[in-house]
Amino acid sequence: MHPRLPRKTSTVPASAIRSKLSSDLSIDAQDAPNTPFDLIFIDADKPGNLNYTEAKRLVRKGGVIVCDNVVRCGRVADLEYTDVNVEGVRALLKAEKGDKDVETTTISIVGDKRYDRFMHAIRK
């Protein structure tokens, strides 16, 4: 998320908003925030998507994890199709399906880049 976005779109005073922009694949326990995040948005390295299942330890209970581009124009459901990005998404969705710490679904979107979906997970 762009660091200025919450300040521009929120009715909450800017001084009350905490945001952090990170491109790290993981955050060591010593570097984890003292207060958990309300929202984590993942739009990155699809082959390494499985690494992001640990995002749940950085989000508060009831917090949301969003992972973008998890349908890949329908290719994830086409078992005859394979590439590193699709396999990364499949690994993530398989891990989330069995994860008892989150309630997960996918939500469809249609836009300029055809159609896709994002994964929406709520930490229990």
Secondary structure as a PSIPRED ss2 file (coil, helix, strand):
# PSIPRED VFORMAT (PSIPRED V4.0)

   1 M C   1.000  0.000  0.000
   2 H C   1.000  0.000  0.000
   3 P C   1.000  0.000  0.000
   4 R C   1.000  0.000  0.000
   5 L H   0.000  1.000  0.000
   6 P H   0.000  1.000  0.000
   7 R H   0.000  1.000  0.000
   8 K H   0.000  1.000  0.000
   9 T H   0.000  1.000  0.000
  10 S C   1.000  0.000  0.000
  11 T C   1.000  0.000  0.000
  12 V C   1.000  0.000  0.000
  13 P C   1.000  0.000  0.000
  14 A H   0.000  1.000  0.000
  15 S H   0.000  1.000  0.000
  16 A H   0.000  1.000  0.000
  17 I C   1.000  0.000  0.000
  18 R C   1.000  0.000  0.000
  19 S C   1.000  0.000  0.000
  20 K C   1.000  0.000  0.000
  21 L C   1.000  0.000  0.000
  22 S C   1.000  0.000  0.000
  23 S C   1.000  0.000  0.000
  24 D C   1.000  0.000  0.000
  25 L C   1.000  0.000  0.000
  26 S C   1.000  0.000  0.000
  27 I C   1.000  0.000  0.000
  28 D C   1.000  0.000  0.000
  29 A H   0.000  1.000  0.000
  30 Q H   0.000  1.000  0.000
  31 D H   0.000  1.000  0.000
  32 A C   1.000  0.000  0.000
  33 P C   1.000  0.000  0.000
  34 N C   1.000  0.000  0.000
  35 T C   1.000  0.000  0.000
  36 P C   1.000  0.000  0.000
  37 F E   0.000  0.000  1.000
  38 D E   0.000  0.000  1.000
  39 L E   0.000  0.000  1.000
  40 I E   0.000  0.000  1.000
  41 F E   0.000  0.000  1.000
  42 I E   0.000  0.000  1.000
  43 D C   1.000  0.000  0.000
  44 A C   1.000  0.000  0.000
  45 D C   1.000  0.000  0.000
  46 K H   0.000  1.000  0.000
  47 P H   0.000  1.000  0.000
  48 G H   0.000  1.000  0.000
  49 N H   0.000  1.000  0.000
  50 L H   0.000  1.000  0.000
  51 N H   0.000  1.000  0.000
  52 Y H   0.000  1.000  0.000
  53 T H   0.000  1.000  0.000
  54 E H   0.000  1.000  0.000
  55 A H   0.000  1.000  0.000
  56 K H   0.000  1.000  0.000
  57 R H   0.000  1.000  0.000
  58 L H   0.000  1.000  0.000
  59 V E   0.000  0.000  1.000
  60 R E   0.000  0.000  1.000
  61 K E   0.000  0.000  1.000
  62 G E   0.000  0.000  1.000
  63 G E   0.000  0.000  1.000
  64 V E   0.000  0.000  1.000
  65 I E   0.000  0.000  1.000
  66 V E   0.000  0.000  1.000
  67 C E   0.000  0.000  1.000
  68 D C   1.000  0.000  0.000
  69 N C   1.000  0.000  0.000
  70 V C   1.000  0.000  0.000
  71 V C   1.000  0.000  0.000
  72 R C   1.000  0.000  0.000
  73 C C   1.000  0.000  0.000
  74 G C   1.000  0.000  0.000
  75 R C   1.000  0.000  0.000
  76 V C   1.000  0.000  0.000
  77 A C   1.000  0.000  0.000
  78 D C   1.000  0.000  0.000
  79 L C   1.000  0.000  0.000
  80 E C   1.000  0.000  0.000
  81 Y C   1.000  0.000  0.000
  82 T C   1.000  0.000  0.000
  83 D C   1.000  0.000  0.000
  84 V H   0.000  1.000  0.000
  85 N H   0.000  1.000  0.000
  86 V H   0.000  1.000  0.000
  87 E H   0.000  1.000  0.000
  88 G H   0.000  1.000  0.000
  89 V H   0.000  1.000  0.000
  90 R H   0.000  1.000  0.000
  91 A H   0.000  1.000  0.000
  92 L H   0.000  1.000  0.000
  93 L H   0.000  1.000  0.000
  94 K H   0.000  1.000  0.000
  95 A H   0.000  1.000  0.000
  96 E H   0.000  1.000  0.000
  97 K H   0.000  1.000  0.000
  98 G C   1.000  0.000  0.000
  99 D C   1.000  0.000  0.000
 100 K C   1.000  0.000  0.000
 101 D C   1.000  0.000  0.000
 102 V E   0.000  0.000  1.000
 103 E E   0.000  0.000  1.000
 104 T E   0.000  0.000  1.000
 105 T E   0.000  0.000  1.000
 106 T E   0.000  0.000  1.000
 107 I E   0.000  0.000  1.000
 108 S E   0.000  0.000  1.000
 109 I E   0.000  0.000  1.000
 110 V E   0.000  0.000  1.000
 111 G E   0.000  0.000  1.000
 112 D C   1.000  0.000  0.000
 113 K C   1.000  0.000  0.000
 114 R E   0.000  0.000  1.000
 115 Y E   0.000  0.000  1.000
 116 D E   0.000  0.000  1.000
 117 R E   0.000  0.000  1.000
 118 F E   0.000  0.000  1.000
 119 M E   0.000  0.000  1.000
 120 H E   0.000  0.000  1.000
 121 A E   0.000  0.000  1.000
 122 I E   0.000  0.000  1.000
 123 R E   0.000  0.000  1.000
 124 K C   1.000  0.000  0.000
